[in-house]
Amino acid sequence: MNKDREKKSLQDMRSTNPERLFEHGLIRADMNRVLPTIDFKRVDVLIELALSEDLADAGDVTSGAVIPMETTAEAILRCKEDCVCAGLPVAERVFRAVSADIVWQPQVAEGEFCPKHTVLAKISGSARGLLTSERTALNFLQRLCGVATLSRCYAAALEGSRTVVLDTRKTTPGWRNLEKYAVATGGAANHRIGLFDRIMIKDNHRELAGLEGEEGITRSVQRARKYYPKLEIEVEADTLAEVREAVDAGADYILLDNMNNAQMAEAVNINAGRAKLEASGNITLERLPDIARIGVDFVSVGALTHSVKAVDISMEIHL
């Protein structure tokens, strides 16, 4: 499929069903991406909690009763649908937490597009260990592959434009580092990590600042500059008047919240290149190319992490 035909097919296929992008070969891995670091200190806590839910004090009673301790086995992890791979290092860590001497052989790279039936990894070692680890490892891997897969779909819908897809803080509690890793692995980009790394004056901040009188956005930006001069400042704007005030106040970023295309186009005119503009709210795959043509810099999509579908992946024992 040549480039022009591919772009036309992508425009024709915009839908809420991202799997259709895979069917037409429109999702490609960018193997040159530098991925963010997985915080394995946090991951180990999550793994410990997850295994304790499964094992409690008794352990894996079924495997312990049925499988002799000395039995070894080989297994594969296979995807049962098209996906973008993310989370193999986490899955490996789960297996090693149960059985430290397993042999782990990844078969694909993080961020690689994997057609249905692709073998993601081969594992060998204690049969009991493999069975005990299976569900917990798959729970991590399936969700992270789901995040990466959906992120790749959104990024592909903006291919050829300068608009970048961002994630949000709408992540599973405790999983933020992992889910933002999966977003980046899929080809989208990370917004702020938490409340600590960017000033973001949202609607409730604006309302409370307004209790002191008019120009609450201006006061908020000025105070933020004073207290945290090294941090970037973003202002959420619901109206064009708020866009104008945020621009004049010197905000670095302005979030255009739930604006229609005409409102966003006017916001671009008001801004005149002074701040970076981020579209947010009611963002769907269908809208992305139109939003990109308007000229905003970013589109933030909470669905990348809060509404993602886990990928169907299974572990198969090979005797």
C-alpha positions as CSV (number, residue, x, y, z in Angstrom):
1,M,0.0,0.0,0.0
2,N,1.6,3.3,-1.1
3,K,1.7,6.3,1.2
4,D,-1.1,8.3,-0.5
5,R,-3.4,5.4,-0.6
6,E,-2.6,4.6,3.0
7,K,-3.5,8.1,4.2
8,K,-6.8,8.0,2.2
9,S,-7.7,4.6,3.7
10,L,-7.0,5.9,7.2
11,Q,-9.3,8.9,6.6
12,D,-12.0,6.6,5.2
13,M,-11.8,4.1,8.0
14,R,-12.0,6.5,11.0
15,S,-14.3,4.7,13.5
16,T,-14.5,3.8,17.2
17,N,-13.2,0.3,16.3
18,P,-9.4,0.7,16.2
19,E,-9.0,-3.0,15.2
20,R,-10.0,-2.0,11.7
21,L,-6.7,0.0,11.4
22,F,-4.8,-3.3,11.9
23,E,-6.9,-5.1,9.3
24,H,-5.7,-2.7,6.6
25,G,-2.0,-2.7,7.7
26,L,-2.0,0.9,8.9
27,I,-0.3,0.3,12.2
28,R,3.5,0.2,12.1
29,A,6.0,-0.1,14.8
30,D,8.5,2.8,15.3
31,M,11.4,0.8,16.5
32,N,13.6,3.9,16.9
33,R,11.6,5.3,19.8
34,V,13.4,5.9,23.2
35,L,11.0,4.5,25.8
36,P,10.5,6.0,29.3
37,T,11.9,4.0,32.2
38,I,9.9,1.5,34.0
39,D,10.0,2.1,37.8
40,F,10.7,-1.4,38.9
41,K,10.7,-0.5,42.5
42,R,7.0,0.4,42.2
43,V,6.4,-2.5,39.9
44,D,7.8,-5.0,42.4
45,V,5.2,-3.6,45.0
46,L,2.4,-4.2,42.5
47,I,3.6,-7.7,41.7
48,E,3.9,-8.6,45.4
49,L,0.3,-7.3,46.0
50,A,-1.0,-9.1,42.9
51,L,0.6,-12.4,43.9
52,S,-0.5,-12.1,47.5
53,E,-4.1,-11.8,46.2
54,D,-3.7,-15.1,44.4
55,L,-1.6,-17.1,46.9
56,A,-2.5,-15.7,50.3
57,D,-0.9,-18.0,52.9
58,A,-1.7,-21.3,51.3
59,G,-0.1,-20.8,47.9
60,D,-1.2,-22.4,44.6
61,V,-3.0,-25.4,46.1
62,T,-4.0,-26.9,42.7
63,S,-0.5,-26.9,41.2
64,G,1.0,-28.0,44.5
65,A,-1.4,-31.0,44.7
66,V,-1.4,-32.0,41.0
67,I,2.1,-31.2,39.7
68,P,5.2,-33.0,41.1
69,M,7.7,-30.5,42.4
70,E,10.5,-31.7,40.1
71,T,8.5,-31.3,36.9
72,T,9.7,-28.8,34.4
73,A,8.0,-27.4,31.3
74,E,8.2,-25.0,28.4
75,A,5.5,-22.5,27.6
76,I,4.8,-19.7,25.2
77,L,2.9,-16.5,25.5
78,R,0.8,-15.9,22.4
79,C,-1.4,-13.1,21.4
80,K,-4.8,-14.1,20.1
81,E,-5.5,-10.8,18.3
82,D,-3.5,-8.1,16.6
83,C,-1.7,-5.9,19.1
84,V,1.3,-3.7,20.0
85,C,3.5,-5.3,22.5
86,A,4.2,-3.6,25.8
87,G,5.0,-5.1,29.2
88,L,7.2,-8.1,28.5
89,P,9.8,-6.9,31.1
90,V,7.0,-6.8,33.7
91,A,5.7,-10.2,32.8
92,E,9.2,-11.6,33.1
93,R,9.5,-10.1,36.6
94,V,6.3,-11.8,37.7
95,F,7.6,-15.2,36.6
96,R,11.0,-14.6,38.3
97,A,9.2,-13.5,41.5
98,V,7.7,-17.0,41.8
99,S,10.6,-19.0,40.2
100,A,13.9,-17.2,40.0
101,D,15.6,-19.7,37.7
102,I,13.2,-19.7,34.8
103,V,14.6,-19.2,31.3
104,W,12.9,-16.2,29.6
105,Q,13.2,-15.6,25.9
106,P,11.3,-12.6,24.5
107,Q,10.4,-13.1,20.8
108,V,9.4,-9.6,20.0
109,A,10.5,-6.1,21.0
110,E,8.6,-3.6,23.1
111,G,6.5,-1.4,20.7
112,E,6.5,-4.0,17.9
113,F,3.2,-4.6,16.1
114,C,2.3,-8.3,16.6
115,P,-0.3,-9.9,14.3
116,K,-2.7,-12.4,15.7
117,H,-1.0,-15.7,16.8
118,T,2.4,-14.0,17.3
119,V,4.5,-15.7,20.0
120,L,5.6,-12.9,22.3
121,A,7.8,-14.9,24.6
122,K,9.1,-18.4,25.4
123,I,9.5,-19.6,29.0
124,S,10.9,-22.7,30.6
125,G,11.5,-23.9,34.1
126,S,9.5,-25.2,37.0
127,A,6.1,-26.3,35.9
128,R,4.6,-25.2,39.2
129,G,6.2,-21.8,38.9
130,L,4.9,-21.3,35.4
131,L,1.3,-22.2,36.4
132,T,1.4,-20.1,39.6
133,S,2.7,-17.0,37.7
134,E,0.5,-17.4,34.6
135,R,-2.6,-15.3,35.5
136,T,-0.7,-12.5,37.3
137,A,1.8,-12.1,34.4
138,L,-1.0,-12.1,31.9
139,N,-3.0,-9.5,33.8
140,F,-0.1,-7.1,33.6
141,L,0.8,-8.0,30.0
142,Q,-2.7,-7.9,28.6
143,R,-3.5,-4.5,30.0
144,L,-0.2,-2.9,29.0
145,C,-0.5,-4.3,25.5
146,G,-4.1,-2.9,25.4
147,V,-2.9,0.6,26.3
148,A,-0.1,0.4,23.7
149,T,-2.4,-0.8,21.0
150,L,-5.0,1.9,21.5
151,S,-2.2,4.5,21.7
152,R,-0.8,3.3,18.4
153,C,-4.3,3.7,16.8
154,Y,-4.6,7.3,17.9
155,A,-1.1,8.2,16.9
156,A,-1.6,6.6,13.5
157,A,-4.8,8.8,13.0
158,L,-2.6,11.9,13.3
159,E,0.3,10.6,11.1
160,G,1.6,13.3,8.8
161,S,0.4,16.2,11.1
162,R,2.3,18.1,13.7
163,T,-0.4,17.4,16.3
164,V,0.7,15.0,19.1
165,V,-1.5,12.6,21.1
166,L,-1.1,12.9,24.9
167,D,-2.3,10.7,27.7
168,T,-3.7,12.1,31.0
169,R,-3.6,11.4,34.7
170,K,-6.7,9.2,34.4
171,T,-4.7,6.1,35.1
172,T,-5.3,3.0,37.3
173,P,-4.2,3.9,40.8
174,G,-0.6,2.7,41.3
175,W,-0.2,1.9,37.7
176,R,0.6,5.4,36.4
177,N,4.3,4.7,35.5
178,L,3.4,1.5,33.8
179,E,0.5,2.9,31.8
180,K,2.4,6.0,30.7
181,Y,5.2,3.6,29.7
182,A,2.7,1.7,27.6
183,V,1.3,4.9,26.0
184,A,4.8,5.9,24.9
185,T,5.5,2.4,23.7
186,G,2.5,2.6,21.5
187,G,3.6,5.8,19.9
188,A,1.7,8.5,21.7
189,A,3.3,10.9,24.2
190,N,3.1,11.5,27.9
191,H,1.5,14.6,29.5
192,R,2.5,15.6,33.0
193,I,3.2,12.7,35.3
194,G,1.5,14.1,38.4
195,L,0.6,17.2,40.3
196,F,4.3,17.9,40.9
197,D,5.8,18.5,37.4
198,R,3.6,21.1,35.8
199,I,1.3,23.9,37.0
200,M,-2.1,23.1,35.6
201,I,-4.9,25.6,36.4
202,K,-8.1,23.7,35.9
203,D,-11.7,24.7,36.1
204,N,-12.0,24.3,39.9
205,H,-8.9,26.4,40.4
206,R,-10.4,29.1,38.2
207,E,-13.6,29.1,40.1
208,L,-11.9,29.4,43.5
209,A,-9.6,32.1,42.1
210,G,-12.6,34.0,40.9
211,L,-13.8,34.4,44.5
212,E,-11.2,37.2,44.8
213,G,-12.7,39.1,41.8
214,E,-12.2,39.4,38.1
215,E,-9.1,38.2,36.2
216,G,-8.7,35.1,38.3
217,I,-6.7,33.4,35.5
218,T,-4.3,36.3,35.4
219,R,-3.7,36.3,39.2
220,S,-3.3,32.5,39.1
221,V,-0.7,32.5,36.4
222,Q,1.2,35.4,38.2
223,R,1.2,33.5,41.5
224,A,2.3,30.3,39.9
225,R,5.2,32.1,38.2
226,K,6.3,33.6,41.5
227,Y,6.2,30.3,43.5
228,Y,7.4,27.9,40.8
229,P,9.4,29.9,38.2
230,K,11.0,26.8,36.7
231,L,7.7,25.0,36.0
232,E,5.6,25.3,32.9
233,I,2.1,26.7,33.3
234,E,-1.0,25.3,31.6
235,V,-4.5,26.9,31.9
236,E,-7.7,25.0,31.1
237,A,-10.1,27.2,29.2
238,D,-13.8,26.5,28.6
239,T,-14.5,29.7,26.7
240,L,-12.8,31.9,24.2
241,A,-12.7,34.7,26.7
242,E,-10.7,32.5,29.0
243,V,-8.4,31.6,26.1
244,R,-7.8,35.3,25.6
245,E,-7.1,35.9,29.3
246,A,-4.8,32.9,29.5
247,V,-2.8,34.0,26.4
248,D,-2.4,37.6,27.7
249,A,-1.4,36.2,31.1
250,G,1.5,34.4,29.5
251,A,0.4,30.8,30.0
252,D,2.8,28.3,28.3
253,Y,0.0,25.9,27.4
254,I,-3.8,26.3,27.1
255,L,-6.2,23.4,27.3
256,L,-9.2,23.9,25.1
257,D,-11.8,22.0,27.1
258,N,-14.8,20.4,25.2
259,M,-14.7,23.0,22.4
260,N,-16.1,22.3,19.0
261,N,-14.0,22.7,15.9
262,A,-15.2,26.3,15.2
263,Q,-14.3,27.4,18.7
264,M,-10.9,25.7,18.5
265,A,-10.2,27.4,15.2
266,E,-11.0,30.8,16.8
267,A,-8.8,29.9,19.8
268,V,-5.9,29.3,17.3
269,N,-6.5,32.8,15.9
270,I,-6.6,34.4,19.3
271,N,-3.5,32.6,20.4
272,A,-1.4,33.5,17.3
273,G,1.3,31.1,18.2
274,R,2.0,32.5,21.6
275,A,1.1,29.4,23.7
276,K,0.9,25.7,22.9
277,L,-2.7,24.6,22.5
278,E,-4.1,21.3,23.7
279,A,-7.6,20.0,22.6
280,S,-9.3,17.9,25.3
281,G,-12.7,16.4,25.9
282,N,-14.9,14.4,23.6
283,I,-11.9,13.4,21.5
284,T,-12.6,10.4,19.2
285,L,-10.6,8.8,16.4
286,E,-13.1,10.3,13.9
287,R,-12.3,13.8,15.0
288,L,-8.6,13.6,15.1
289,P,-7.7,14.5,11.5
290,D,-10.0,17.5,11.6
291,I,-8.6,18.7,14.9
292,A,-5.1,18.4,13.5
293,R,-6.0,20.5,10.5
294,I,-7.2,23.3,12.8
295,G,-3.7,23.7,14.1
296,V,-3.6,22.7,17.7
297,D,-0.4,21.3,19.1
298,F,-1.7,18.5,21.2
299,V,-4.7,16.3,21.7
300,S,-5.1,14.7,25.2
301,V,-7.1,11.5,25.4
302,G,-8.1,10.0,28.8
303,A,-9.4,6.9,27.1
304,L,-5.9,5.7,26.3
305,T,-5.7,4.5,29.9
306,H,-9.1,4.7,31.6
307,S,-11.2,2.8,29.0
308,V,-8.8,0.5,27.3
309,K,-9.6,-3.1,26.3
310,A,-7.1,-5.7,27.4
311,V,-5.5,-7.7,24.7
312,D,-6.3,-11.4,24.5
313,I,-3.1,-13.2,25.3
314,S,-2.7,-16.8,26.5
315,M,0.0,-19.0,28.0
316,E,0.3,-22.4,26.3
317,I,2.3,-25.3,27.9
318,H,4.5,-27.2,25.4
319,L,5.4,-30.7,26.8
